[in-house]
Amino acid sequence: MPPSPDTPDGAAIMVKLDDLLHERRMTLTELAERVGMTLANLSILKTGKAKAIRFSTLEAICRELECQPGDLLAYDTRSETA
């Protein structure tokens, strides 16, 4: 995921949903059904296009993937010009 254009230094929150799904051999569709989200909304989160996430959504994803929020999200401080 590229750095967010909203941050002048190029820092960004990275969503590592693909990695977690792959490790657990789960599809995005299966996760969407388990957490009660639409596939479209979960896809927006997965691709890093989401501007926010509710704690209840984060909790549901972490529960189904048996992970911690830090396993799902990472803060990338690298800038585009580095």
PDB file of N, CA, C and O in Angstrom:
ATOM      1  N   MET A   1       0.844  -1.172   0.000  1.00  0.00           N
ATOM      2  CA  MET A   1       0.000   0.000   0.000  1.00  0.00           C
ATOM      3  C   MET A   1       0.887   1.233   0.000  1.00  0.00           C
ATOM      4  O   MET A   1       1.813   1.301   0.808  1.00  0.00           O
ATOM      5  N   PRO A   2       0.649   2.213  -0.870  1.00  0.00           N
ATOM      6  CA  PRO A   2       1.466   3.432  -0.908  1.00  0.00           C
ATOM      7  C   PRO A   2       1.184   4.317   0.292  1.00  0.00           C
ATOM      8  O   PRO A   2       0.125   4.206   0.910  1.00  0.00           O
ATOM      9  N   PRO A   3       2.130   5.206   0.631  1.00  0.00           N
ATOM     10  CA  PRO A   3       1.896   6.130   1.739  1.00  0.00           C
ATOM     11  C   PRO A   3       0.655   6.971   1.488  1.00  0.00           C
ATOM     12  O   PRO A   3       0.313   7.274   0.345  1.00  0.00           O
ATOM     13  N   SER A   4      -0.001   7.336   2.555  1.00  0.00           N
ATOM     14  CA  SER A   4      -1.218   8.129   2.460  1.00  0.00           C
ATOM     15  C   SER A   4      -0.912   9.536   1.981  1.00  0.00           C
ATOM     16  O   SER A   4       0.020  10.163   2.485  1.00  0.00           O
ATOM     17  N   PRO A   5      -1.675  10.052   1.014  1.00  0.00           N
ATOM     18  CA  PRO A   5      -1.458  11.422   0.558  1.00  0.00           C
ATOM     19  C   PRO A   5      -1.848  12.449   1.614  1.00  0.00           C
ATOM     20  O   PRO A   5      -1.504  13.625   1.496  1.00  0.00           O
ATOM     21  N   ASP A   6      -2.565  12.010   2.647  1.00  0.00           N
ATOM     22  CA  ASP A   6      -2.996  12.919   3.707  1.00  0.00           C
ATOM     23  C   ASP A   6      -1.880  13.256   4.686  1.00  0.00           C
ATOM     24  O   ASP A   6      -2.021  14.174   5.493  1.00  0.00           O
ATOM     25  N   THR A   7      -0.776  12.525   4.624  1.00  0.00           N
ATOM     26  CA  THR A   7       0.321  12.776   5.546  1.00  0.00           C
ATOM     27  C   THR A   7       1.490  13.376   4.786  1.00  0.00           C
ATOM     28  O   THR A   7       1.987  12.763   3.841  1.00  0.00           O
ATOM     29  N   PRO A   8       1.941  14.561   5.178  1.00  0.00           N
ATOM     30  CA  PRO A   8       2.989  15.244   4.435  1.00  0.00           C
ATOM     31  C   PRO A   8       4.320  14.508   4.430  1.00  0.00           C
ATOM     32  O   PRO A   8       5.103  14.670   3.494  1.00  0.00           O
ATOM     33  N   ASP A   9       4.593  13.713   5.439  1.00  0.00           N
ATOM     34  CA  ASP A   9       5.872  13.012   5.488  1.00  0.00           C
ATOM     35  C   ASP A   9       5.817  11.643   4.827  1.00  0.00           C
ATOM     36  O   ASP A   9       6.818  10.926   4.815  1.00  0.00           O
ATOM     37  N   GLY A  10       4.674  11.269   4.281  1.00  0.00           N
ATOM     38  CA  GLY A  10       4.542   9.995   3.593  1.00  0.00           C
ATOM     39  C   GLY A  10       4.296   8.820   4.520  1.00  0.00           C
ATOM     40  O   GLY A  10       4.213   7.684   4.051  1.00  0.00           O
ATOM     41  N   ALA A  11       4.176   9.052   5.815  1.00  0.00           N
ATOM     42  CA  ALA A  11       3.903   7.969   6.751  1.00  0.00           C
ATOM     43  C   ALA A  11       2.502   7.423   6.497  1.00  0.00           C
ATOM     44  O   ALA A  11       1.628   8.138   6.006  1.00  0.00           O
ATOM     45  N   ALA A  12       2.297   6.169   6.828  1.00  0.00           N
ATOM     46  CA  ALA A  12       0.999   5.561   6.552  1.00  0.00           C
ATOM     47  C   ALA A  12       0.731   4.396   7.492  1.00  0.00           C
ATOM     48  O   ALA A  12       1.653   3.742   7.980  1.00  0.00           O
ATOM     49  N   ILE A  13      -0.540   4.153   7.732  1.00  0.00           N
ATOM     50  CA  ILE A  13      -0.967   2.945   8.426  1.00  0.00           C
ATOM     51  C   ILE A  13      -1.125   1.870   7.355  1.00  0.00           C
ATOM     52  O   ILE A  13      -1.845   2.056   6.374  1.00  0.00           O
ATOM     53  N   MET A  14      -0.453   0.761   7.552  1.00  0.00           N
ATOM     54  CA  MET A  14      -0.512  -0.343   6.604  1.00  0.00           C
ATOM     55  C   MET A  14      -1.477  -1.404   7.142  1.00  0.00           C
ATOM     56  O   MET A  14      -1.459  -1.717   8.332  1.00  0.00           O
ATOM     57  N   VAL A  15      -2.307  -1.949   6.271  1.00  0.00           N
ATOM     58  CA  VAL A  15      -3.234  -3.017   6.640  1.00  0.00           C
ATOM     59  C   VAL A  15      -2.663  -4.321   6.094  1.00  0.00           C
ATOM     60  O   VAL A  15      -2.456  -4.462   4.889  1.00  0.00           O
ATOM     61  N   LYS A  16      -2.414  -5.264   6.983  1.00  0.00           N
ATOM     62  CA  LYS A  16      -1.772  -6.524   6.606  1.00  0.00           C
ATOM     63  C   LYS A  16      -2.777  -7.671   6.528  1.00  0.00           C
ATOM     64  O   LYS A  16      -2.468  -8.807   6.888  1.00  0.00           O
ATOM     65  N   LEU A  17      -3.965  -7.364   6.059  1.00  0.00           N
ATOM     66  CA  LEU A  17      -5.034  -8.351   6.001  1.00  0.00           C
ATOM     67  C   LEU A  17      -4.704  -9.490   5.040  1.00  0.00           C
ATOM     68  O   LEU A  17      -4.997 -10.649   5.337  1.00  0.00           O
ATOM     69  N   ASP A  18      -4.105  -9.181   3.905  1.00  0.00           N
ATOM     70  CA  ASP A  18      -3.732 -10.224   2.940  1.00  0.00           C
ATOM     71  C   ASP A  18      -2.837 -11.279   3.575  1.00  0.00           C
ATOM     72  O   ASP A  18      -3.054 -12.478   3.400  1.00  0.00           O
ATOM     73  N   ASP A  19      -1.833 -10.822   4.311  1.00  0.00           N
ATOM     74  CA  ASP A  19      -0.893 -11.749   4.948  1.00  0.00           C
ATOM     75  C   ASP A  19      -1.603 -12.652   5.954  1.00  0.00           C
ATOM     76  O   ASP A  19      -1.371 -13.861   5.985  1.00  0.00           O
ATOM     77  N   LEU A  20      -2.463 -12.060   6.771  1.00  0.00           N
ATOM     78  CA  LEU A  20      -3.170 -12.844   7.782  1.00  0.00           C
ATOM     79  C   LEU A  20      -4.129 -13.846   7.148  1.00  0.00           C
ATOM     80  O   LEU A  20      -4.227 -14.986   7.601  1.00  0.00           O
ATOM     81  N   LEU A  21      -4.832 -13.427   6.111  1.00  0.00           N
ATOM     82  CA  LEU A  21      -5.742 -14.344   5.421  1.00  0.00           C
ATOM     83  C   LEU A  21      -4.968 -15.500   4.801  1.00  0.00           C
ATOM     84  O   LEU A  21      -5.396 -16.651   4.881  1.00  0.00           O
ATOM     85  N   HIS A  22      -3.842 -15.199   4.190  1.00  0.00           N
ATOM     86  CA  HIS A  22      -3.018 -16.241   3.566  1.00  0.00           C
ATOM     87  C   HIS A  22      -2.521 -17.235   4.619  1.00  0.00           C
ATOM     88  O   HIS A  22      -2.588 -18.446   4.413  1.00  0.00           O
ATOM     89  N   GLU A  23      -2.022 -16.720   5.743  1.00  0.00           N
ATOM     90  CA  GLU A  23      -1.518 -17.584   6.815  1.00  0.00           C
ATOM     91  C   GLU A  23      -2.604 -18.505   7.350  1.00  0.00           C
ATOM     92  O   GLU A  23      -2.323 -19.637   7.746  1.00  0.00           O
ATOM     93  N   ARG A  24      -3.839 -18.026   7.364  1.00  0.00           N
ATOM     94  CA  ARG A  24      -4.943 -18.803   7.924  1.00  0.00           C
ATOM     95  C   ARG A  24      -5.739 -19.548   6.853  1.00  0.00           C
ATOM     96  O   ARG A  24      -6.735 -20.209   7.149  1.00  0.00           O
ATOM     97  N   ARG A  25      -5.288 -19.430   5.622  1.00  0.00           N
ATOM     98  CA  ARG A  25      -5.951 -20.097   4.494  1.00  0.00           C
ATOM     99  C   ARG A  25      -7.449 -19.792   4.479  1.00  0.00           C
ATOM    100  O   ARG A  25      -8.295 -20.682   4.382  1.00  0.00           O
ATOM    101  N   MET A  26      -7.732 -18.502   4.580  1.00  0.00           N
ATOM    102  CA  MET A  26      -9.108 -18.020   4.605  1.00  0.00           C
ATOM    103  C   MET A  26      -9.286 -17.022   3.467  1.00  0.00           C
ATOM    104  O   MET A  26      -8.373 -16.255   3.161  1.00  0.00           O
ATOM    105  N   THR A  27     -10.442 -17.031   2.850  1.00  0.00           N
ATOM    106  CA  THR A  27     -10.713 -16.069   1.787  1.00  0.00           C
ATOM    107  C   THR A  27     -11.321 -14.800   2.370  1.00  0.00           C
ATOM    108  O   THR A  27     -11.840 -14.793   3.487  1.00  0.00           O
ATOM    109  N   LEU A  28     -11.244 -13.742   1.598  1.00  0.00           N
ATOM    110  CA  LEU A  28     -11.852 -12.480   2.006  1.00  0.00           C
ATOM    111  C   LEU A  28     -13.365 -12.652   2.135  1.00  0.00           C
ATOM    112  O   LEU A  28     -13.983 -12.083   3.035  1.00  0.00           O
ATOM    113  N   THR A  29     -13.953 -13.426   1.247  1.00  0.00           N
ATOM    114  CA  THR A  29     -15.394 -13.694   1.291  1.00  0.00           C
ATOM    115  C   THR A  29     -15.777 -14.405   2.582  1.00  0.00           C
ATOM    116  O   THR A  29     -16.777 -14.060   3.212  1.00  0.00           O
ATOM    117  N   GLU A  30     -14.985 -15.395   2.974  1.00  0.00           N
ATOM    118  CA  GLU A  30     -15.261 -16.128   4.209  1.00  0.00           C
ATOM    119  C   GLU A  30     -15.160 -15.204   5.425  1.00  0.00           C
ATOM    120  O   GLU A  30     -16.002 -15.257   6.321  1.00  0.00           O
ATOM    121  N   LEU A  31     -14.134 -14.364   5.451  1.00  0.00           N
ATOM    122  CA  LEU A  31     -13.987 -13.426   6.561  1.00  0.00           C
ATOM    123  C   LEU A  31     -15.158 -12.449   6.599  1.00  0.00           C
ATOM    124  O   LEU A  31     -15.685 -12.150   7.670  1.00  0.00           O
ATOM    125  N   ALA A  32     -15.562 -11.957   5.439  1.00  0.00           N
ATOM    126  CA  ALA A  32     -16.688 -11.020   5.369  1.00  0.00           C
ATOM    127  C   ALA A  32     -17.950 -11.643   5.970  1.00  0.00           C
ATOM    128  O   ALA A  32     -18.676 -10.987   6.717  1.00  0.00           O
ATOM    129  N   GLU A  33     -18.204 -12.897   5.644  1.00  0.00           N
ATOM    130  CA  GLU A  33     -19.377 -13.592   6.184  1.00  0.00           C
ATOM    131  C   GLU A  33     -19.273 -13.751   7.696  1.00  0.00           C
ATOM    132  O   GLU A  33     -20.256 -13.564   8.413  1.00  0.00           O
ATOM    133  N   ARG A  34     -18.086 -14.097   8.177  1.00  0.00           N
ATOM    134  CA  ARG A  34     -17.888 -14.339   9.611  1.00  0.00           C
ATOM    135  C   ARG A  34     -18.018 -13.073  10.451  1.00  0.00           C
ATOM    136  O   ARG A  34     -18.513 -13.123  11.577  1.00  0.00           O
ATOM    137  N   VAL A  35     -17.576 -11.938   9.909  1.00  0.00           N
ATOM    138  CA  VAL A  35     -17.613 -10.699  10.697  1.00  0.00           C
ATOM    139  C   VAL A  35     -18.839  -9.844  10.395  1.00  0.00           C
ATOM    140  O   VAL A  35     -19.054  -8.819  11.042  1.00  0.00           O
ATOM    141  N   GLY A  36     -19.642 -10.254   9.422  1.00  0.00           N
ATOM    142  CA  GLY A  36     -20.861  -9.517   9.107  1.00  0.00           C
ATOM    143  C   GLY A  36     -20.620  -8.225   8.350  1.00  0.00           C
ATOM    144  O   GLY A  36     -21.346  -7.248   8.529  1.00  0.00           O
ATOM    145  N   MET A  37     -19.603  -8.220   7.507  1.00  0.00           N
ATOM    146  CA  MET A  37     -19.306  -7.051   6.664  1.00  0.00           C
ATOM    147  C   MET A  37     -19.573  -7.411   5.216  1.00  0.00           C
ATOM    148  O   MET A  37     -19.567  -8.584   4.843  1.00  0.00           O
ATOM    149  N   THR A  38     -19.807  -6.390   4.404  1.00  0.00           N
ATOM    150  CA  THR A  38     -19.925  -6.659   2.980  1.00  0.00           C
ATOM    151  C   THR A  38     -18.529  -6.917   2.430  1.00  0.00           C
ATOM    152  O   THR A  38     -17.538  -6.420   2.963  1.00  0.00           O
ATOM    153  N   LEU A  39     -18.465  -7.682   1.382  1.00  0.00           N
ATOM    154  CA  LEU A  39     -17.191  -7.960   0.730  1.00  0.00           C
ATOM    155  C   LEU A  39     -16.569  -6.664   0.219  1.00  0.00           C
ATOM    156  O   LEU A  39     -15.351  -6.493   0.271  1.00  0.00           O
ATOM    157  N   ALA A  40     -17.401  -5.758  -0.270  1.00  0.00           N
ATOM    158  CA  ALA A  40     -16.902  -4.480  -0.787  1.00  0.00           C
ATOM    159  C   ALA A  40     -16.210  -3.668   0.305  1.00  0.00           C
ATOM    160  O   ALA A  40     -15.126  -3.129   0.081  1.00  0.00           O
ATOM    161  N   ASN A  41     -16.825  -3.575   1.480  1.00  0.00           N
ATOM    162  CA  ASN A  41     -16.221  -2.801   2.568  1.00  0.00           C
ATOM    163  C   ASN A  41     -14.944  -3.444   3.087  1.00  0.00           C
ATOM    164  O   ASN A  41     -13.982  -2.747   3.409  1.00  0.00           O
ATOM    165  N   LEU A  42     -14.929  -4.759   3.168  1.00  0.00           N
ATOM    166  CA  LEU A  42     -13.724  -5.446   3.620  1.00  0.00           C
ATOM    167  C   LEU A  42     -12.609  -5.293   2.590  1.00  0.00           C
ATOM    168  O   LEU A  42     -11.438  -5.188   2.954  1.00  0.00           O
ATOM    169  N   SER A  43     -12.963  -5.281   1.321  1.00  0.00           N
ATOM    170  CA  SER A  43     -11.986  -5.071   0.255  1.00  0.00           C
ATOM    171  C   SER A  43     -11.373  -3.676   0.330  1.00  0.00           C
ATOM    172  O   SER A  43     -10.176  -3.510   0.099  1.00  0.00           O
ATOM    173  N   ILE A  44     -12.185  -2.678   0.651  1.00  0.00           N
ATOM    174  CA  ILE A  44     -11.683  -1.310   0.817  1.00  0.00           C
ATOM    175  C   ILE A  44     -10.663  -1.267   1.948  1.00  0.00           C
ATOM    176  O   ILE A  44      -9.632  -0.604   1.836  1.00  0.00           O
ATOM    177  N   LEU A  45     -10.947  -1.965   3.022  1.00  0.00           N
ATOM    178  CA  LEU A  45     -10.006  -2.027   4.137  1.00  0.00           C
ATOM    179  C   LEU A  45      -8.725  -2.743   3.712  1.00  0.00           C
ATOM    180  O   LEU A  45      -7.623  -2.281   4.006  1.00  0.00           O
ATOM    181  N   LYS A  46      -8.875  -3.863   3.027  1.00  0.00           N
ATOM    182  CA  LYS A  46      -7.726  -4.674   2.615  1.00  0.00           C
ATOM    183  C   LYS A  46      -6.786  -3.917   1.689  1.00  0.00           C
ATOM    184  O   LYS A  46      -5.568  -4.070   1.781  1.00  0.00           O
ATOM    185  N   THR A  47      -7.336  -3.111   0.811  1.00  0.00           N
ATOM    186  CA  THR A  47      -6.505  -2.391  -0.159  1.00  0.00           C
ATOM    187  C   THR A  47      -5.936  -1.096   0.395  1.00  0.00           C
ATOM    188  O   THR A  47      -5.190  -0.399  -0.293  1.00  0.00           O
ATOM    189  N   GLY A  48      -6.286  -0.768   1.642  1.00  0.00           N
ATOM    190  CA  GLY A  48      -5.737   0.433   2.256  1.00  0.00           C
ATOM    191  C   GLY A  48      -6.458   1.707   1.879  1.00  0.00           C
ATOM    192  O   GLY A  48      -5.951   2.801   2.132  1.00  0.00           O
ATOM    193  N   LYS A  49      -7.630   1.590   1.280  1.00  0.00           N
ATOM    194  CA  LYS A  49      -8.380   2.776   0.859  1.00  0.00           C
ATOM    195  C   LYS A  49      -9.318   3.293   1.943  1.00  0.00           C
ATOM    196  O   LYS A  49      -9.909   4.363   1.796  1.00  0.00           O
ATOM    197  N   ALA A  50      -9.457   2.538   3.028  1.00  0.00           N
ATOM    198  CA  ALA A  50     -10.331   2.968   4.121  1.00  0.00           C
ATOM    199  C   ALA A  50      -9.695   4.128   4.869  1.00  0.00           C
ATOM    200  O   ALA A  50      -8.485   4.141   5.094  1.00  0.00           O
ATOM    201  N   LYS A  51     -10.502   5.089   5.248  1.00  0.00           N
ATOM    202  CA  LYS A  51     -10.027   6.248   6.009  1.00  0.00           C
ATOM    203  C   LYS A  51     -10.103   6.001   7.508  1.00  0.00           C
ATOM    204  O   LYS A  51      -9.434   6.687   8.281  1.00  0.00           O
ATOM    205  N   ALA A  52     -10.907   5.034   7.929  1.00  0.00           N
ATOM    206  CA  ALA A  52     -11.085   4.753   9.349  1.00  0.00           C
ATOM    207  C   ALA A  52     -11.600   3.324   9.512  1.00  0.00           C
ATOM    208  O   ALA A  52     -12.065   2.699   8.559  1.00  0.00           O
ATOM    209  N   ILE A  53     -11.504   2.827  10.740  1.00  0.00           N
ATOM    210  CA  ILE A  53     -12.082   1.526  11.075  1.00  0.00           C
ATOM    211  C   ILE A  53     -12.675   1.635  12.473  1.00  0.00           C
ATOM    212  O   ILE A  53     -12.051   2.190  13.378  1.00  0.00           O
ATOM    213  N   ARG A  54     -13.864   1.111  12.643  1.00  0.00           N
ATOM    214  CA  ARG A  54     -14.499   1.118  13.962  1.00  0.00           C
ATOM    215  C   ARG A  54     -13.836   0.056  14.834  1.00  0.00           C
ATOM    216  O   ARG A  54     -13.395  -0.986  14.350  1.00  0.00           O
ATOM    217  N   PHE A  55     -13.779   0.350  16.130  1.00  0.00           N
ATOM    218  CA  PHE A  55     -13.215  -0.627  17.051  1.00  0.00           C
ATOM    219  C   PHE A  55     -13.998  -1.929  17.014  1.00  0.00           C
ATOM    220  O   PHE A  55     -13.410  -3.003  17.141  1.00  0.00           O
ATOM    221  N   SER A  56     -15.303  -1.856  16.843  1.00  0.00           N
ATOM    222  CA  SER A  56     -16.111  -3.076  16.789  1.00  0.00           C
ATOM    223  C   SER A  56     -15.746  -3.922  15.569  1.00  0.00           C
ATOM    224  O   SER A  56     -15.757  -5.151  15.640  1.00  0.00           O
ATOM    225  N   THR A  57     -15.425  -3.272  14.457  1.00  0.00           N
ATOM    226  CA  THR A  57     -14.995  -3.990  13.255  1.00  0.00           C
ATOM    227  C   THR A  57     -13.622  -4.598  13.472  1.00  0.00           C
ATOM    228  O   THR A  57     -13.388  -5.757  13.130  1.00  0.00           O
ATOM    229  N   LEU A  58     -12.719  -3.818  14.038  1.00  0.00           N
ATOM    230  CA  LEU A  58     -11.374  -4.307  14.334  1.00  0.00           C
ATOM    231  C   LEU A  58     -11.439  -5.500  15.279  1.00  0.00           C
ATOM    232  O   LEU A  58     -10.734  -6.492  15.092  1.00  0.00           O
ATOM    233  N   GLU A  59     -12.287  -5.395  16.291  1.00  0.00           N
ATOM    234  CA  GLU A  59     -12.458  -6.489  17.248  1.00  0.00           C
ATOM    235  C   GLU A  59     -12.974  -7.754  16.561  1.00  0.00           C
ATOM    236  O   GLU A  59     -12.475  -8.848  16.824  1.00  0.00           O
ATOM    237  N   ALA A  60     -13.965  -7.611  15.686  1.00  0.00           N
ATOM    238  CA  ALA A  60     -14.538  -8.767  14.991  1.00  0.00           C
ATOM    239  C   ALA A  60     -13.510  -9.431  14.080  1.00  0.00           C
ATOM    240  O   ALA A  60     -13.428 -10.658  14.027  1.00  0.00           O
ATOM    241  N   ILE A  61     -12.732  -8.632  13.372  1.00  0.00           N
ATOM    242  CA  ILE A  61     -11.701  -9.186  12.489  1.00  0.00           C
ATOM    243  C   ILE A  61     -10.645  -9.915  13.309  1.00  0.00           C
ATOM    244  O   ILE A  61     -10.249 -11.029  12.967  1.00  0.00           O
ATOM    245  N   CYS A  62     -10.191  -9.290  14.387  1.00  0.00           N
ATOM    246  CA  CYS A  62      -9.178  -9.917  15.241  1.00  0.00           C
ATOM    247  C   CYS A  62      -9.704 -11.204  15.873  1.00  0.00           C
ATOM    248  O   CYS A  62      -8.961 -12.176  16.007  1.00  0.00           O
ATOM    249  N   ARG A  63     -10.968 -11.216  16.257  1.00  0.00           N
ATOM    250  CA  ARG A  63     -11.567 -12.418  16.837  1.00  0.00           C
ATOM    251  C   ARG A  63     -11.560 -13.564  15.826  1.00  0.00           C
ATOM    252  O   ARG A  63     -11.177 -14.686  16.156  1.00  0.00           O
ATOM    253  N   GLU A  64     -11.982 -13.281  14.606  1.00  0.00           N
ATOM    254  CA  GLU A  64     -12.068 -14.334  13.591  1.00  0.00           C
ATOM    255  C   GLU A  64     -10.699 -14.792  13.095  1.00  0.00           C
ATOM    256  O   GLU A  64     -10.520 -15.962  12.757  1.00  0.00           O
ATOM    257  N   LEU A  65      -9.742 -13.882  13.052  1.00  0.00           N
ATOM    258  CA  LEU A  65      -8.398 -14.243  12.587  1.00  0.00           C
ATOM    259  C   LEU A  65      -7.486 -14.670  13.738  1.00  0.00           C
ATOM    260  O   LEU A  65      -6.330 -15.035  13.524  1.00  0.00           O
ATOM    261  N   GLU A  66      -8.023 -14.618  14.961  1.00  0.00           N
ATOM    262  CA  GLU A  66      -7.257 -14.970  16.159  1.00  0.00           C
ATOM    263  C   GLU A  66      -5.923 -14.230  16.181  1.00  0.00           C
ATOM    264  O   GLU A  66      -4.852 -14.832  16.250  1.00  0.00           O
ATOM    265  N   CYS A  67      -6.028 -12.893  16.119  1.00  0.00           N
ATOM    266  CA  CYS A  67      -4.833 -12.057  16.091  1.00  0.00           C
ATOM    267  C   CYS A  67      -5.029 -10.831  16.969  1.00  0.00           C
ATOM    268  O   CYS A  67      -6.115 -10.601  17.501  1.00  0.00           O
ATOM    269  N   GLN A  68      -3.987 -10.064  17.112  1.00  0.00           N
ATOM    270  CA  GLN A  68      -4.015  -8.803  17.838  1.00  0.00           C
ATOM    271  C   GLN A  68      -4.100  -7.667  16.819  1.00  0.00           C
ATOM    272  O   GLN A  68      -3.706  -7.854  15.668  1.00  0.00           O
ATOM    273  N   PRO A  69      -4.604  -6.498  17.211  1.00  0.00           N
ATOM    274  CA  PRO A  69      -4.656  -5.368  16.276  1.00  0.00           C
ATOM    275  C   PRO A  69      -3.295  -5.057  15.645  1.00  0.00           C
ATOM    276  O   PRO A  69      -3.222  -4.668  14.479  1.00  0.00           O
ATOM    277  N   GLY A  70      -2.230  -5.229  16.412  1.00  0.00           N
ATOM    278  CA  GLY A  70      -0.891  -4.985  15.881  1.00  0.00           C
ATOM    279  C   GLY A  70      -0.468  -5.981  14.813  1.00  0.00           C
ATOM    280  O   GLY A  70       0.448  -5.709  14.037  1.00  0.00           O
ATOM    281  N   ASP A  71      -1.129  -7.138  14.766  1.00  0.00           N
ATOM    282  CA  ASP A  71      -0.858  -8.106  13.702  1.00  0.00           C
ATOM    283  C   ASP A  71      -1.513  -7.665  12.402  1.00  0.00           C
ATOM    284  O   ASP A  71      -1.058  -8.020  11.314  1.00  0.00           O
ATOM    285  N   LEU A  72      -2.571  -6.901  12.520  1.00  0.00           N
ATOM    286  CA  LEU A  72      -3.363  -6.460  11.376  1.00  0.00           C
ATOM    287  C   LEU A  72      -2.915  -5.108  10.838  1.00  0.00           C
ATOM    288  O   LEU A  72      -2.982  -4.861   9.634  1.00  0.00           O
ATOM    289  N   LEU A  73      -2.458  -4.236  11.731  1.00  0.00           N
ATOM    290  CA  LEU A  73      -2.083  -2.870  11.354  1.00  0.00           C
ATOM    291  C   LEU A  73      -0.619  -2.609  11.681  1.00  0.00           C
ATOM    292  O   LEU A  73      -0.092  -3.116  12.672  1.00  0.00           O
ATOM    293  N   ALA A  74       0.025  -1.820  10.844  1.00  0.00           N
ATOM    294  CA  ALA A  74       1.407  -1.410  11.096  1.00  0.00           C
ATOM    295  C   ALA A  74       1.557   0.044  10.691  1.00  0.00           C
ATOM    296  O   ALA A  74       0.876   0.518   9.781  1.00  0.00           O
ATOM    297  N   TYR A  75       2.448   0.748  11.368  1.00  0.00           N
ATOM    298  CA  TYR A  75       2.721   2.144  11.050  1.00  0.00           C
ATOM    299  C   TYR A  75       4.020   2.200  10.268  1.00  0.00           C
ATOM    300  O   TYR A  75       5.078   1.828  10.778  1.00  0.00           O
ATOM    301  N   ASP A  76       3.939   2.665   9.033  1.00  0.00           N
ATOM    302  CA  ASP A  76       5.097   2.756   8.139  1.00  0.00           C
ATOM    303  C   ASP A  76       5.542   4.210   8.070  1.00  0.00           C
ATOM    304  O   ASP A  76       4.792   5.069   7.606  1.00  0.00           O
ATOM    305  N   THR A  77       6.750   4.487   8.526  1.00  0.00           N
ATOM    306  CA  THR A  77       7.244   5.866   8.573  1.00  0.00           C
ATOM    307  C   THR A  77       8.072   6.247   7.357  1.00  0.00           C
ATOM    308  O   THR A  77       8.545   7.380   7.268  1.00  0.00           O
ATOM    309  N   ARG A  78       8.255   5.332   6.426  1.00  0.00           N
ATOM    310  CA  ARG A  78       9.035   5.661   5.222  1.00  0.00           C
ATOM    311  C   ARG A  78       8.297   6.676   4.370  1.00  0.00           C
ATOM    312  O   ARG A  78       7.076   6.610   4.227  1.00  0.00           O
ATOM    313  N   SER A  79       9.032   7.605   3.814  1.00  0.00           N
ATOM    314  CA  SER A  79       8.413   8.607   2.937  1.00  0.00           C
ATOM    315  C   SER A  79       8.561   8.177   1.490  1.00  0.00           C
ATOM    316  O   SER A  79       9.379   7.316   1.167  1.00  0.00           O
ATOM    317  N   GLU A  80       7.760   8.785   0.617  1.00  0.00           N
ATOM    318  CA  GLU A  80       7.826   8.480  -0.812  1.00  0.00           C
ATOM    319  C   GLU A  80       9.166   8.865  -1.415  1.00  0.00           C
ATOM    320  O   GLU A  80       9.620   8.229  -2.366  1.00  0.00           O
ATOM    321  N   THR A  81       9.803   9.888  -0.882  1.00  0.00           N
ATOM    322  CA  THR A  81      11.043  10.384  -1.468  1.00  0.00           C
ATOM    323  C   THR A  81      12.275   9.696  -0.914  1.00  0.00           C
ATOM    324  O   THR A  81      13.384   9.951  -1.383  1.00  0.00           O
ATOM    325  N   ALA A  82      12.106   8.830   0.075  1.00  0.00           N
ATOM    326  CA  ALA A  82      13.262   8.168   0.691  1.00  0.00           C
ATOM    327  C   ALA A  82      13.813   7.091  -0.206  1.00  0.00           C
ATOM    328  O   ALA A  82      14.787   6.429   0.150  1.00  0.00           O
TER     329      ALA A  82
END
